[in-house]
Amino acid sequence: MLEIRDLTVEVSGKIVLKNVNLKIPDGEVHVLFGPNGSGKTTLINTILGLSGYEVVSGKIFFDGRDITNLPIDERVRLGIAVAFQRPPEVTGVKLGKILELIEPSDEEKILGLLSNLRFSQSFLNRDLNVGFSGGEMKKSEILQVMAQNPKLAMFDEPDSGVDIENLELIGKALKEFLKGRSGLIVTHLGYILRYIEVDRGYVLYNGRIACYGDPLVILKQIEREGYAKCAGCLNVRRELRRP
């Protein structure tokens, strides 16, 4: 469903991602770990095609198609959706209006999604994310992604800025939503994995993939020794690549 080949990305004149390779088969959910500033959000934004993220080299393929140079709207129409870590506040645009544009004839579906997230219908009449708490903003973002029914759903730090009760609620809702769907979960702490089953894990460190494999094994390693251990993994991988 998603394949990234040797992707190098520049932001504001600085190389942030360096020769990143990642592949998510149809129907699998993968997780991307990494410390703050490692390039996780840059990767998400580049996949989506946001401006300011220049692909210096490499390719992005989605559902068998090269989308490296496609505009955002075409990528979304193909079936890519993102729940942002820090979505903007949009005064004058109601959350309900956004959902109506996504699903113009399926009010019952929207109400069902609201119920699953225990998200009050009153938020439909509020300006998008304006005055929302951290948990409410996460629910708003996840609700919009679910309404799109995408082929590939990406969630940037869904477990940050939410309390324990909402973390469990969001985690269980995502677990149900991602069944049989391709997904990419980006997380620093890994708390969301208490509720979501993922097929493969990666660690992004200093703009490079440091390791990949069993996500729970990787998470336990991070919990024991932190992300600093990943610097050593990167050095080993560089040595192995030398002739």
N, C-alpha and C positions, 0 to 999 in steps of 0.2 A: 504493500500500500504506500509506503514511504521509503525512499532510498536516497541517502546523502552520500555523495562521492567526493572525497578529497576537497572538502569545502573550506575555503579561506575567505574570511569576511573582514572588511575594514569599516570602522565607525569613527567619524570625525578625524580621519587621517591616521588612525591607530588600528593595527591589526589585532582583532579581538579573538577570532576563531582561526585555528591553524590546522589545515588538512584533516578536518573532521569527517569520519566515516560512520554511518549509522543506517541500519535497515530494520524496518518494522513490517513483517509480513501481514497479510490480510487477516484480521480477526485476533491479532495479538496486541497486548498492552505492555509497553516498556516504560521503564522509569529512568530518569536522568538525574543523578545526584551531582552535587558540587557545592563548594563553598561560595559565599557571596563574592561577586566580581569575577567568577570563573568563566562567564560567557553563556550561561544557561538561557537567560532571557533574550540575549542576542540571537541565539540559535532559533528560538521560537519565532521571534520577529522576522528573521530572515526567511524562514519557511513560509510565513504568512505573506511576505513581500512588502513589509513596511518600508517607507522611504527612509534614507539615511543609513541603510545597511547595504553596503556595496559588496557584491560578490566579486572578489578579486580573481578567484579560480575555483574550479569544481562545479558540480551539477546537483540539482535537486529534482528528483523524479517522484511524481505522485500518481498512483494508480496506472503506472506504465507510461506516463507522459512527462516530458521534460518541461518543468514549470519555472525553471531558473529565472526567466525574464518575463514571466506573465505578471500583469497587474493584480492587485489585491482582489478586486471584485471577481475576476475570472477564477482565481484560486478558490475563493469561497464558493462560487457556483459549482465548482468541481466536487466540493464536499469537504473542505477544510474549515474547522472552527476552533477558536481559541478563547479560553477564559483567562483574562489578563491578571497579573499579580496586582498591578496598580492601575485600574481602569479610570478613565477621566470622569469628572462630574460634568453633566450636561444640563445646564439650566434651560427650561422651556421645552424639553423633550421628555415625555412621560415613558416610564418603563412599559406600561401597557401598550403604548403606541408602537414601541420597538417590537414587542412580541406580536402585535397585530400585523405588522409588516412581514415578520418572519412566517407566521402561520395565520393568514387572513381569514380562514374559514374553519378553524379548529379550536374554538373557545374551550371546549370540553377537555382537550389535551392540555391546554395551558393551565386550566384549573387543577387538573390532576397532577401536573408537575409542581405547582405551588403547594399542593397538599403534601406531596412526598417530601418536599424540603421544609415543611412547616413554615411557609412564608406567607404572611398575611396578604389577602387580596387588596388591602388598602395601599400596598406598595405600588400597585398598578397605576394609581393616580398620582404618584409622586415623581418629581423630576429625577432623571436617571442618576443614581448614586449620590445625589445631593443630600447631605446630612445622614447618609447611611453609616451604620457602625461597620467595623471590620467584617463581622460575621454576615451582616446583611448585604454588604457589597459582594462577598464571596457567593452568596446564594443568588444574587442578581446575575452575576457573570455566568454561573453554572446553569441557571435557568435559561439564559439566552442560548447557550451552547446546546442544551438538551432540546430546545424548541427547533433548532436548525436540523436536527437529526443527521449529523454529518457522517461521512465515511471515516474521517480521521478527526478525533477530538483531542485537543491539547490543553492541558491545565497547568498554568504557571503558578507554582507554590500554593496549591489549594489548602494546605495545612498551616499556612502562616497567618497570624493575626486573628485566629478564632479560638474560642474557649473549648474546653473538653467536650461539652454537650454538643456544640455545633460541629466539632470535628467528627464525632461519631455519626451524626446525622448526615453530614456531607459525604463522609466516607461510604456509608451504606448506600446512599443514593447514587454515588458514582459507580460503586460495584455493580449495582443492578443495571445502570445505564450502559456500562461498558461491555456487558455480556455479548459476545459475538461481534464486537466492534473493535476497530483499530484505535489505539490511544497512546498518548505520550504524556506521562506525569513528570513534571519537573519539581524537585523538592530539595531543600537544603537539610532538613531535619529527618525526613523519612517517616514522620508520624502517620501519614495517610496510609502507609502500607499495613497498618494494623487492620484495615478494613478492606483493602483492595488487593486482589491477587494479580500479580504481574508476571510476565513470562521471561523478561530479561532486564538486566540492569547495566547502566553505564555510569562511569564517573568522568565528569568534565572538570579538568584542573588546568588552570592557566591557559585556557583556550584550546586544550587538546584532550582527546579521549585517553585517559590514563589506564583504564581497565574496563572490562565488561564480563558479564557472566551471570551467575545466580544472584538475583537481587537481594535476597535475605542474607546470603553469605557476605556480599559487599557491604550491606548495611551494618552487620555485626562488626566487620572490620573497621568501618568508620567510627562506630560507637566506642570501640576499644582504643583506637590509635589516632582518631581524627583524620582530617584531610591531608595533613602534612605528609603522611605516609605515601600519598599519591605522587609526590614529587619524585620519590625513589622509583616508583613504578614507571614513571615517564622516562627517567634516565635509563632504566633497564630496557625499555622498548626502543629507545634510540640506539642503544648499543647493539641490540639484536638486528636492527635494520641495516647496520653498517656492513659493507662487503668484507 
